[in-house]
Structure formats: C-alpha cells, structure tokens
Amino acid sequence: MEQINWELVDWSRAQFALTAMYHWIFVPLTLGLSFMIAIMETIYYKTGDEKWLKIEKFWLKLFGINFAIGVATGIILEFEFGTNWSNYSWFVGDLFGAPLAIEGIMAFFMESTFIAILFFGWNKVSKKAHLISAWLVAIGSNLSALWILVANAWMQNPTGMTFNPDTMRNEMTDFWAVLFNPVAVNKFLHTITSAYTFSALFVIAVSAWLLLKGKNKVYAKYSMLVASIFGFLSVVATIITGDGSAKQVARYQPMKLAAMEGLYEGRTGAPLIAIGVALPDNDTLPKEHIVGVEIPNLLSILAFNDPDRFVPGIKDLVHGNPEYGIPSYEERIQSGKIAIDALAAYKEAKRAGDEKKAMEHLETFRAHYKDFGYGYYYGMDPHMLIPPVALTFYSFHTMVLLGGWFLILFILIFISVMNDTIERKKWLLRAAVLSLPLGLLAQEMGWVTAEVGRQPWVIQDLMPNLVAISHIETAGVKLTFFLFFVTFTALLIAELKIMASTIKKGFPE
C-alpha cells in the first residue's frame, strides 16, 4: 500500500470543515426566516393590516443580506468535492451527483426566480402573486436543503446503489431508496427544524434588543409572538426528530453512538449521561474516559425502545463481542483486505481475458464489499478507527442542553408577550439576546456530532478519508485554507455590520 500523506488528509479535512461551518452560519437563517416571512405576509394578506407589511419588509431586508452572502460559501463547498476530494467524487459521482444536480436545477432556480418577485414585485404583481412568491421562496430554500441532506445521509448509510468494478464507481439502482433512506428522512427533518429554531431565536433576539432600546415596541412584540410560536413548534419537532436520528445512528453507526455517550464497555440497560466530563486515562483508547451523572436505562430506550437492550461500547466494536455477534475491527480489516485484493485480481483477470477467473474474484469481492473501506487500514492499529470521543461527547451534550433551554425561552417569551409584561422583564430580554450566539453554537455542535462522530469514514464502512482525498500538494491546501478563512471571515464581518446597521434603523414607521 502506498505511503499515506496524513498531513494532506488533515488539511483537506480542515479546509472542508472550515467551509462547511462558515456556510452553516448563513443557511439556518435562510431556511427558517423565509417561512416566517411567508407567515407574516399571509397575515397581512388576510387582515390588510399595514403593520404586518412593515414587519415583513424589515425581516425581508435582513433575509436578503444573509441570503446574498451565504450563497458564496455554498458554491465553494461544492467545488471542493472536485478539487480536494476527487477520489471520493469519482467513487460516488454517478450517485452523489444526482441529488446535487436536482438541488441546483430544481430548488436553487426555483428559489432564485421567486426571490426576485419577493424583493422587487411590490406594486408590480398582485398581492396574491406576491404572497405565492413568498411561499415558493421558502419552499425552494428548503428543497435545496433536502437534496443536500439526502446526499449527506447517503454517506452515513449508503443504499440504493451497486458498485461497478469495471468503472470503479458506485451507480444508483434505486432513486427512491436513496431519497427515502431512513437516515435521510430523519436527518432532513432534524436539520431543518433545528434551523427553524435558530431563525426564531434570531427574530426574538433582534426584537428583544429593540425593546431594550425602547424602539418599535409594537412591531417588536408582534415579531416575537410569531417567532415564539414558530420556535416552540420547531424545537419540539427538533427533539422528536432527534430521537429518530439517535435510533438510526444506533442501527447504522454504533461507533458514533458510543462516542456520543462516551460508552466504552457495552451494557444491557445502558445509561444516558446527562452531564459529564472527559478525563485523561492512560488505560483507555483513546486516552480519556467519561464520567458524569447517569440516567439508568435511558440510552437503551432511546436507541432501541427497550430498557434492557444491549448497547455496544467502543471496546465491543474494536475488539469484538461474540456473545452479541459483533465482529472485531481486525476481522473487518481482514475482510476488507480480501475485498480490495479480489477487486485487483478481478481487474487483472479481465485484462488477461480470463472471464471465469474474473467472475470468481468478483464473487469474492461482493461477499466482502460491506467491509471494503476497512481494508485500507490493513497493517495499521484498529484503534485509528475510533472517532475523537471527547469532542463528539461534548458537542452532542452541548446541543441537547441548549435545545432544552431554547424550549423554555420560547415558552417564557410567548407568555410574556401575551400578558404584555415583556417590556418589564429586562432579564428575559437580555437572556433572549444572549441566546442568539448559543443558537448558532447549537447548530454547529450538531454538525460536529454528525461528522466528527463518524470519522474516519467519508462513506460509512466503504471509504475512509485517507483514500478519498485528491493527490495534490499539501502546501496548496494550506494556502487555500487560510485564503478561505480570511475571505469567509471578511464576509461574516460584512454581514454583521450591514445587519447591525439595518437593525439599528429599526422597523419603518
């Protein structure tokens, strides 16, 4: 096996993570704010009350600033598949490209077309046409998210495809299996509802700031009313879909679940750690262990709806557990090596014109294909297949704890607005403002949990990151990393300044 350039692997991962995390600063606001704007315009359409028109136009202006700047990071993100991850793109191009193409042709064009009417169609189209355009922008932006999340979910649970040994590519055999992949369904619903939660926090935080400054009190209160209801429904849906996502992780990515909970030893009636810390420990791999407040049986319930179910830990997955039919990583590495060797032998037999021998090797390859990616770790330490446990654990628990706070916040805001006591509760207004960065933190921690927790896999069990990267100069990746960092930071600062200026002006009187 050729020498692995680990520095190139790490920098390629870092660059993609940088781009993705910056991109996700902008996306949630687009997904959720578009629907709240459509709701506000619907109220205006039904009531004819001009205050709702002014409220909508204020939030629409902030939506436009965010949308324009967010597009740039999304385009770069997709380009990186071809520049830094060309081996991955080749391996999955016939399958992974389909959702991205649909996203571009159907969703993005739909969103871009009607956003022009939404911004510039006032007094040029009928009220009904303008209202329809508002809803189509919201639907279009969320359809964009659907196809991207379908592609991401396929990486977590590859399905609806077959590997073509002649082209060395995965080819789609069942479009509907890809679209309705159980991981995709939960991932899409959990991601967009969490984005709606963040958008509601944004509206509430900005409105709370205006109330603290004594500006636009009526408009701010009505905005908070819409956002608190929208946010409450969103965070409840996020919790429900998060439960579904946990069950899919338990089924398809047990190592990720073990890392999320810091579970080293598999247990029946496995507990859930409510609050915990990672402590150094030279007797464990990786060199840490998790201690904290445990809720008995809850992990088994969340993962399998069975309080007595066995949940495998990190050691069970690495070293195997015959009692529960869990093969060791060493066994899977050996199986993967057989698949890699059989594929090479198949190609050689095909070149030699020996069809019988080629078919024999092909059968061997297919029998071991499920472990194909493990074969690239032949001769290496199996513990390299353990994701960063502490980072995954902290990210997951931070996300969950913040979600609980957001639920409480939305309830308090709604009650205070309805009782018309919100202006007197300065502490609640300040808490609402401070919750905005916490909402962004929860969003990013969700993605860290999902992506770091499945390392080193780019495609679960089939392709690790060490073979997915492009064979390019590490120096070039380093250079573009810092160029992107400077560019994205400048874009973020520009957005914050423009938004701050717009917010300071307040609603149009």
Residue pairs with C-beta under 8 A, 6 or more apart in sequence:
1 376
1 378
1 379
4 466
5 474
6 466
7 474
8 469
8 472
8 474
8 477
9 465
9 466
9 469
11 474
11 477
11 478
11 481
12 84
12 85
12 465
12 469
12 470
12 477
13 465
14 481
15 80
15 84
15 477
15 480
15 481
15 484
16 77
16 80
16 84
16 85
17 451
18 481
18 484
18 485
18 488
19 73
19 76
19 77
19 80
19 484
19 488
20 77
20 447
20 451
21 444
21 447
22 73
22 484
22 488
22 491
22 492
23 70
23 73
23 74
23 77
24 443
24 444
24 447
25 70
25 440
25 492
26 66
26 67
26 69
26 70
26 73
26 495
27 70
27 74
27 145
27 195
28 194
28 195
28 196
28 198
28 199
28 443
29 63
29 66
29 70
29 195
29 198
29 199
29 202
30 63
30 66
30 67
30 70
30 141
31 141
31 142
31 145
31 192
31 195
31 196
31 199
32 195
32 196
32 197
32 198
32 199
32 200
32 202
32 230
32 234
33 59
33 62
33 63
33 66
33 199
33 202
33 203
34 63
34 134
34 137
34 138
34 141
34 142
35 138
35 142
35 196
35 199
35 230
36 59
36 199
36 200
36 203
36 226
36 227
36 230
37 56
37 59
37 60
37 63
37 134
37 137
37 138
38 131
38 134
38 135
38 137
38 138
39 226
39 230
40 52
40 55
40 56
40 59
40 226
41 52
41 53
41 56
41 130
41 131
41 134
42 131
42 134
42 135
43 49
43 52
44 50
44 52
44 53
44 56
45 127
45 128
45 131
51 218
51 219
51 222
52 222
54 219
54 507
54 508
54 509
55 219
55 222
55 223
55 507
57 508
58 219
58 506
58 507
58 508
59 203
59 223
60 118
60 119
61 502
62 206
62 499
62 502
62 503
64 119
65 495
65 498
65 499
65 502
66 495
66 499
67 115
69 491
69 492
69 494
69 495
72 491
73 488
73 491
76 484
78 100
81 88
81 89
81 96
82 89
83 470
83 472
84 469
84 470
84 472
84 477
85 458
85 468
85 469
85 470
86 470
87 467
87 468
87 469
87 470
87 471
88 458
88 459
88 463
88 468
88 469
89 96
89 97
90 168
90 169
91 168
91 169
91 170
91 459
91 463
91 468
92 154
92 169
92 170
92 459
92 463
93 169
94 169
94 170
94 171
94 172
95 154
95 160
95 161
95 170
95 171
95 172
95 178
96 151
96 154
96 155
98 172
98 175
98 178
99 147
99 148
99 150
99 151
99 154
99 178
100 147
100 148
100 151
102 147
103 143
103 144
103 146
103 147
103 148
106 143
106 147
107 140
107 141
107 143
107 144
107 146
107 147
108 140
108 144
110 136
110 139
110 140
110 143
111 136
111 137
111 140
111 141
111 143
111 144
112 140
114 133
114 136
114 137
114 140
115 133
115 137
117 125
117 129
117 130
117 133
118 130
118 133
118 134
118 137
121 129
121 130
121 133
122 130
125 133
142 192
145 188
145 191
145 192
145 195
146 188
149 184
149 187
149 188
149 191
150 178
150 179
150 181
150 184
150 188
152 187
153 181
153 183
153 184
153 187
153 188
154 160
154 178
154 181
154 184
155 457
155 458
155 459
155 460
156 183
156 187
156 252
156 253
156 450
156 454
156 460
157 181
157 182
157 183
157 248
157 252
157 253
157 460
158 170
158 459
158 460
158 461
158 462
159 174
159 177
159 178
159 181
160 172
160 173
160 174
160 175
160 176
160 177
160 178
160 181
161 170
161 171
161 172
161 173
161 174
161 178
162 170
162 171
162 173
163 169
163 170
163 171
163 369
164 170
164 171
165 343
165 346
165 347
165 362
165 365
166 350
172 178
178 184
182 248
183 248
183 252
185 244
186 241
186 244
186 245
186 248
187 245
187 450
189 237
189 241
189 244
190 238
190 241
190 242
190 244
190 245
191 446
193 234
193 235
193 237
193 238
193 241
194 234
194 238
194 403
194 442
194 443
194 446
195 443
196 230
196 231
196 234
196 237
196 238
197 231
197 234
197 235
197 238
197 403
197 406
197 439
197 442
198 439
198 440
198 442
198 443
199 227
199 230
199 231
200 227
200 228
200 230
200 231
200 234
200 410
201 227
201 231
201 406
201 409
201 432
201 435
201 436
201 438
201 439
202 436
202 439
203 223
203 224
203 226
203 227
204 223
204 224
204 227
204 228
204 231
204 409
204 410
204 413
204 432
204 435
205 432
205 433
205 435
205 436
206 223
206 503
207 220
207 221
207 223
207 224
207 227
207 432
208 220
208 224
208 428
208 429
208 430
208 432
208 433
209 429
209 433
209 503
210 216
210 217
210 219
210 220
210 503
210 506
210 507
211 217
211 220
211 221
211 422
211 423
211 429
212 426
212 429
212 430
212 433
215 506
216 506
216 507
216 509
217 423
219 506
219 507
220 507
221 417
221 420
221 422
224 413
224 417
224 422
225 414
225 417
225 418
227 413
228 410
228 411
228 413
228 414
228 417
229 414
231 406
231 410
232 407
232 410
232 411
232 414
235 403
235 406
235 407
235 410
236 407
238 403
239 403
239 407
242 400
242 403
243 302
246 257
246 302
246 303
247 302
247 303
247 304
247 305
249 256
249 257
249 260
249 303
249 453
250 257
250 302
250 303
250 304
250 311
252 460
253 453
253 454
253 460
254 312
254 317
255 314
255 317
255 385
255 386
255 387
255 453
255 454
256 387
256 392
256 453
256 454
257 263
257 303
257 311
258 264
258 311
258 312
258 313
258 314
258 317
259 314
259 386
259 387
259 388
259 389
259 392
259 393
259 453
260 392
260 393
260 396
260 449
260 453
261 270
261 272
261 273
261 290
261 299
261 393
261 396
262 273
262 276
262 278
262 289
262 290
262 389
262 390
262 393
263 270
263 299
263 311
263 313
263 314
264 284
264 289
264 290
264 313
264 314
264 315
265 313
265 315
265 316
266 310
266 311
266 312
266 313
266 315
266 316
266 321
266 324
267 300
267 310
267 311
267 313
268 300
268 308
268 309
268 310
268 311
269 296
269 297
269 300
269 307
269 308
269 309
270 297
270 299
270 300
270 303
270 309
270 310
270 311
271 294
271 295
271 296
271 297
271 298
271 299
272 294
272 295
272 298
272 299
272 302
273 290
273 292
273 293
273 294
273 295
273 393
273 397
274 292
274 293
274 294
274 295
275 292
275 293
275 397
275 401
276 290
276 291
276 292
276 293
276 393
276 397
277 290
277 291
277 292
278 288
278 289
278 290
278 389
278 390
278 393
278 394
279 288
279 289
279 290
279 291
280 287
280 288
281 287
281 288
281 289
285 314
285 318
285 383
285 386
286 383
286 386
286 388
286 389
286 390
288 389
288 390
290 389
290 390
290 393
297 307
297 308
299 311
300 306
300 307
300 308
300 309
300 310
300 311
301 307
303 309
303 311
304 311
310 324
312 321
312 324
312 326
314 386
314 389
316 324
316 326
317 326
317 329
318 328
318 329
318 382
318 383
318 385
318 386
319 328
319 329
320 326
320 327
320 328
320 329
320 330
320 331
327 335
328 382
329 374
329 377
329 382
329 385
330 382
332 371
332 374
333 371
333 374
333 375
333 377
333 378
333 380
333 382
334 378
335 368
335 370
335 371
335 374
335 375
336 368
336 371
336 372
336 373
336 374
336 375
336 376
336 377
336 378
337 374
337 375
337 378
338 364
338 368
338 375
339 364
339 365
339 368
339 369
339 371
339 372
339 375
340 372
340 375
340 376
340 378
342 361
342 362
342 364
342 365
342 368
343 361
343 365
345 357
345 361
346 358
346 361
346 362
346 365
349 355
349 357
349 358
349 361
350 358
369 462
370 461
371 461
372 461
372 462
372 463
373 457
373 459
373 461
373 462
373 463
373 464
373 467
374 385
374 461
376 464
376 466
376 467
377 384
377 385
377 464
384 456
385 456
387 452
387 453
387 454
387 455
387 456
388 452
388 455
391 448
391 452
392 448
392 449
392 452
392 453
394 445
395 445
395 446
395 448
395 449
395 452
395 453
396 445
396 449
396 453
398 441
398 442
398 445
399 442
399 445
399 446
399 449
402 438
402 439
402 441
402 442
402 445
403 442
405 435
405 438
406 435
406 439
406 442
409 431
409 432
409 435
412 428
413 422
413 428
413 432
416 422
416 425
416 428
422 428
422 429
454 460
455 465
456 464
456 465
456 466
457 463
457 464
457 465
458 464
458 465
458 468
459 468
